[in-house]
Amino acid sequence: MPQERVEFTRAAKMTPEVSAEIDKAFDYAPWNEDQRARGKWVKDALANAVKTIVEHVPPCPDRTTAIRKIREARMDANSAITHDGKY
């Protein structure tokens, strides 16, 4: 029988299983070749989006926020690739 997945983001209390799952989520996990290829596709697409914004949107706080959100999207996409969609 497969073990039930512990979702630490929804845990009502700290248990040894929740603690272990948190530790696993924060462990360094080097990418394999497939993950590197997928990460490059994401990086290139989001870098092109930022280049388009810099080229066509006037400098202002909204543009800065848009670029920051794209950088955050890259980090979240990297995490999804690293953890294979687990979180």
VEXDREN-2710 file (C-alpha; in Angstrom, 1 decimal):
% VEXDREN-2710
k/r/px/py/pz
1/MET/0.0/0.0/0.0
2/PRO/1.5/3.4/-1.0
3/GLN/2.4/5.7/1.9
4/GLU/0.1/8.8/2.3
5/ARG/1.8/12.0/1.4
6/VAL/2.4/14.4/4.2
7/GLU/1.5/18.0/3.2
8/PHE/3.3/20.1/5.7
9/THR/1.7/23.3/4.4
10/ARG/-1.6/22.0/5.7
11/ALA/-0.4/20.4/8.9
12/ALA/-2.3/21.3/12.1
13/LYS/0.6/20.3/14.3
14/MET/4.3/19.4/14.1
15/THR/4.8/15.6/14.0
16/PRO/7.9/13.7/13.1
17/GLU/6.5/13.0/9.6
18/VAL/5.7/16.7/9.1
19/SER/9.2/17.7/10.3
20/ALA/10.8/15.1/8.0
21/GLU/8.8/16.4/5.0
22/ILE/9.8/20.0/5.7
23/ASP/13.5/18.9/5.9
24/LYS/13.1/17.1/2.6
25/ALA/11.5/20.2/0.9
26/PHE/14.5/22.3/1.9
27/ASP/17.2/19.8/1.0
28/TYR/19.5/20.6/-1.9
29/ALA/18.6/18.4/-4.9
30/PRO/20.8/18.7/-8.0
31/TRP/19.0/18.5/-11.3
32/ASN/19.3/15.6/-13.7
33/GLU/19.7/16.2/-17.5
34/ASP/15.9/16.2/-18.2
35/GLN/15.4/18.8/-15.4
36/ARG/18.2/21.0/-16.7
37/ALA/16.6/20.9/-20.2
38/ARG/13.2/21.9/-18.8
39/GLY/14.7/24.6/-16.6
40/LYS/16.4/26.1/-19.6
41/TRP/13.1/26.3/-21.6
42/VAL/11.5/28.1/-18.7
43/LYS/14.5/30.4/-18.1
44/ASP/14.7/31.4/-21.8
45/ALA/10.9/32.0/-22.0
46/LEU/10.9/34.2/-18.9
47/ALA/14.1/36.0/-19.8
48/ASN/12.5/36.9/-23.2
49/ALA/9.4/38.2/-21.3
50/VAL/11.6/40.5/-19.2
51/LYS/13.4/41.7/-22.3
52/THR/10.1/42.5/-24.0
53/ILE/9.0/44.4/-20.9
54/VAL/12.2/46.4/-20.7
55/GLU/12.0/47.2/-24.4
56/HIS/8.3/48.2/-24.5
57/VAL/7.3/49.3/-21.1
58/PRO/8.4/52.6/-19.5
59/PRO/10.5/52.5/-16.4
60/CYS/8.2/52.8/-13.4
61/PRO/7.2/51.0/-10.2
62/ASP/4.7/48.8/-12.1
63/ARG/7.4/47.7/-14.5
64/THR/9.7/46.8/-11.6
65/THR/6.9/44.8/-10.0
66/ALA/6.2/43.0/-13.2
67/ILE/9.8/42.0/-13.6
68/ARG/10.0/40.9/-10.0
69/LYS/7.0/38.7/-10.4
70/ILE/8.5/37.0/-13.5
71/ARG/11.7/36.3/-11.4
72/GLU/9.5/34.9/-8.7
73/ALA/7.7/32.8/-11.4
74/ARG/11.0/31.4/-12.4
75/MET/11.9/30.4/-8.9
76/ASP/8.5/28.7/-8.4
77/ALA/8.9/26.9/-11.7
78/ASN/12.4/25.8/-10.7
79/SER/11.0/24.4/-7.4
80/ALA/8.2/22.6/-9.3
81/ILE/10.9/21.0/-11.6
82/THR/13.1/20.1/-8.6
83/HIS/10.3/18.5/-6.6
84/ASP/8.4/17.1/-9.7
85/GLY/5.3/19.0/-8.9
86/LYS/5.1/17.8/-5.3
87/TYR/4.5/21.2/-3.7
END
